Amino acid sequence: MVKRIVWSTALVAALCAFLSVSALAQKPKVFNGKLQAGAPAVGTEEPCILNPCLLYAGDFDNNGPNPNGLWNGNNTTFGITGTVYVPFTVPKDYKGAQGKTDWNVQGLFMNEQMVDLTGAGYSATSADWSIVQGVALNGVPTSNKVKTICSGTGVPTLTATGRIAYGFDPEYTIMVTGIACPILEAGTYWMTLVPTSEDLAYVSDVEDDTPANVQGPGTEPVDQSFFYAPNFGVNSFELTAPTACATTGCDLFSAGVIGTAVH
């Protein structure tokens, strides 16, 4: 695996030519990342503190097994787009539901590792989002059967999580709220949230057996995330683990669904 340490002239040239696909789309495997001095304590800004979460897969852990991230963004600097489809399951019933098991989704978020290309700070002007079904059947991609439940474009908020991926890339929660979506009944869906930015964005993976701040009642199925990125030569849905991330992590992603359970 090629480790990205410095954005050299040669690598920028490779970006423009859409070469070195795995090195660009995938984040490097690094185990010694530290929280920068003066950053907020990890977890204090976790999205579900201020929002009602139906699902959060949990926090990225620099020091966990195989920490990684995968390109998930529309980069206007180089004109490169990649989308990670993150699965989530709406349970048929669960303890304490009191008959409220369908979901009224009001927002989506992903935790993304950002690379500042402009030196002007981290930003995203908009974010395309969707909730779909039919991305896979029993682990096999079924891109010809994808059904869009709801989709749109919103103005996202960016909130620093306090985690610094690999010691140099700050992680931000990128969130859209106020979205319009039909009530979701029990089943498995996939969410996307793709920020448009001059900076580079990689959605953080979750590899710990018991990740911090995980929330339910929804769950994120393991190894059912998919990558779609024609700019990287991925012209059909590709499993993130083990294919897109070269066997290094990407079994789950640090993403979540905001909303309430209803009758």
N, C-alpha and C positions, 0 to 999 in steps of 0.2 A: 504494500500500500504506500502511496506517495504521501508524505506528511507535508501539510501546508504550514510553513513557519513564517515566511516573508513573501509579500506580493512583489516578486521580482519582475523585471521587464519581460523576461522570457515567459513567465506565467501569464502576464497580461496579454502578451501576443497570443498565447495559447487560448486564452479566454475569447479573444476576438475571432479566432478561427474555429471556435467550438471544439478544440482538441482537449486531450488529457481529461476525458470525460469523468472517470471515476475519481480522479484527484480533485476536480472542481465540484462535482455534485455531492461528494461525500466529505464529511469532516474527518480529520485525523484522529486516531486513537491515542489519547494522552491520559496519563493517570495522575499527574502531579499538579493539576490545576488548583489554584488557591483563590480565595476571596480577596479582592483588592481591599487595601486599607481604607477605612472610612465608608465602605459600602454598607447598606442596610443588612441587618441580620437575615440569613436565609430563612425563608418561610413566612416572614412577617407580612409580606405583600401578596401571599398566595391568593389567587383570584376568587376563591370560594369564601373568603372572609367577608367580602363586600357584595357578593352576588350569590343568589341561590343556585347551587350547582346540582344538576342531575347526574353529572359525570365529571370526574377529573382523574386522569390516569396517574397523576403523581409527578413529583419533582425530578428533574434531571440531577444526576449525581456524578460529579467529576471523578470521585474516587471509587465509584462502583465498578461492576464488571463491564468491560467493553463500552465505555461512554462514547457516543457518536452523535451525529446530526446529519440531516439530509436536506439538500437544496429544496426550498419551498418558497418560491417568490417569483415576481415579475420584475427583473432588474432592467431599469431603463438606461443604465450606463452602457451595458453591452447588448441589450435586447435579447436576453435569455430568460425563458420562463420554464419552471418546473413545478409540478403539483404532486403533493403527497396526499393520498386518500387514506384517512384514518377511520377505522371501523369503530362502531359503538353499538351496544345491544340494549334495547329497551326491554326490561324483563316483563314477563306476563303477570307476575305477582311477586310481592316481597313483603317481608315482615314490617308491620306498621303502615302499610299502604292505605288501609281503610277504604278499599275500593278505588283509590286514585292511582292508576297504573299507566294511563296514557300520558304523553308528554306534550306540554305547551312550550315549545322552544322559543326563547327570546334572545339568544345570543350564542356566539361561538368564540373560542379563543385557542391560540396555540402559543407555546413558549418557543421563541426563536433566538438562535445565536446570531448576532449581527456583526458584520464587518463594515466599518466606516470607510467608504471609498473617497468621500468628498472632503472629509475633515470638518464638516459643518455639523456633526452630530447625527444621531440616528433618527430616521423619519420614515414614514410611509404615507403616501398621499391618498391611497385608497386600498381596498382589499376586496377581491372577488371571493364570494363564499357560495357553498352549496351543500345540500344534503341529498344523497342519492341512494338508490338500491341497485343491486344487480352487478356490482363490480366483480364479484367472484361467487362461485358455487362450489362448496366443499374444497376451497383453497385454489380452485382453478379459475383464472381470469375469464370473465364473460363480458368483455367490453361491448359486444354487439347487443347486449340486453340491459344496458344501463338506463335506469329510469330516474329522472330528476324530480325529486319531491318538491324542492324549493331552491331558489338561488337568487343572487343579487350582488350588488356592489355597494359597499358602505365605507364610511370614513372611520378608520380604526383608531383606537387609543393604544399608545405604547407606554408600558409601565415596567421599569427596571425590576427584575426579580431579586437582584443582589448577587446572583450567581455569575461567575466569570468562567466561561467554558474554556478549558485547556490553558487557563492562566492569562488569556489575552482577548477573548471575545465575550463582551457582556451579553447576557440573556435578557430579553424583553418579552413580556406578555403582550401579544398583539390580539386585540379583541374588537369584535363588532357586536353591537347590541341593537335592540329595536327592530329585529328582523321579522319578516312575515313568513310564517310556515304553517301548513296544516298540522292539526294534532297528530302526533306520531303514536301509532299503536305498537304493541309488542312485536319485536323483530330486530333484525340487524340492518344497520344503515352505515353509510360512509359519509364523513364530513370533509370539506375542503375549506381552507382559508388562506388565500394567496395574496400577500401584500405587494403592492406596487411601490418600488423604492429605488433610489439611486444606489443604495447600499446592498450588500449581499445578505441573504437571510437563509438560515438553516434551521429546520424544526428539530428541537432537542428530542433525543430518544429517552426511554425509561427502561433500565435494565435490572434494577434491584428487585429482589423477590418481594420485599415489602417496602415499596416506595413511600417517601414522606408525603403527607397531605392527600393521599388518595381519597376520593370521594365517590359515593354511590347515590342512588341504587343502580345506576347504569354501570356497565363494564365495557372495557376495551378488549376485544378478543386478541389473543397473542398470535403474532405472525400472520395477520390478515390485512396488513397495510400494503398499499400499492403505490408505485411511482409511475408518473406519466410525464415525459419530457422530450418531445421531438427534437428540441435543440441539442439534446444529449444523445440522440439516436435511439431513444426509448419511445417508439411509435405505437406501442400497445402497452397495456397495464403490465407492470413488472413487480413481483414481490419485493418488498424492501429488504426482507430477511429470508434467505441469505443473499439474494442476487444483487439488488441495488447497492447494498452496503458491504458487499464483499465479505460476508460472514461476520462482520464486526458490528454487533448491536443491531438496532433498528427493529427489535421485536415488538416494542410498543413505542408510542410517541406521547410527549407531554402536551396533551390537548384536553379540551373540555367543552361541555355543553351547559349553557345557562338556561334556566327555566323552572317551571313548576309542574308537578304531577296533578292531573285532573281526572275527573270521572269520565 
